[in-house]
Amino acid sequence: MKTKNGFTLIEIVITVGIISILGSLAALAVTKSHRKALLEQAETELNIMSAAILNMAWDTSRFPNKNLRTAPGSLEIWDLSVAEAGLLKSDGTYDNWKGPYYEGALLDPWGNPYFFDPDYRIDGVDRTVVGSFGPNRQGRNLYDEDDIYILLDD
């Protein structure tokens, strides 16, 4: 009696199929985890940046757009790394400046600068926020669910 050693074609196809499905599931989990990590990184950096902005506002009585802390106005600062924003260095217009107030990341995880917006629209109400345009990188008064922000006026 002769016995055959090896696998049949069907066994090989099924095994490759199972391995492919498991690989796809693993890749999906890694992608999802990476996205979540980037969102958490942006939120952490924004929390630190919001504390820096509030510290600067208490010292100088002004927000990064140079408006009074009590009247933030409507002028946005789309890049908080510029000297005019006052977080990294003063351009000479901030009285009682004791900075630098922030030494962390100046770009969000998707490569865009963090922003200050004193009239960011949330549920029909203008709020003062520091934020990121998020993964879709759409911004400058294009408010969408993709944006990540911290309220400064609570």
Buried (B, 14 or more C-beta within 10 A) or exposed (E): EEEEEEEEEEEEEEEEEEEEEEEEEEEEEEEEEEEEEBBEBBBEBBEBBBBBBBBBBEBBBBBBBBBEBEEBEEBBBBBBBBEBBBBBBBEEEBEEBEBEBBEEBBEBBEEBBBBBBBBBEEEEEBBBBBBBBBBEEEBEEEBEEBBBBBEBEE
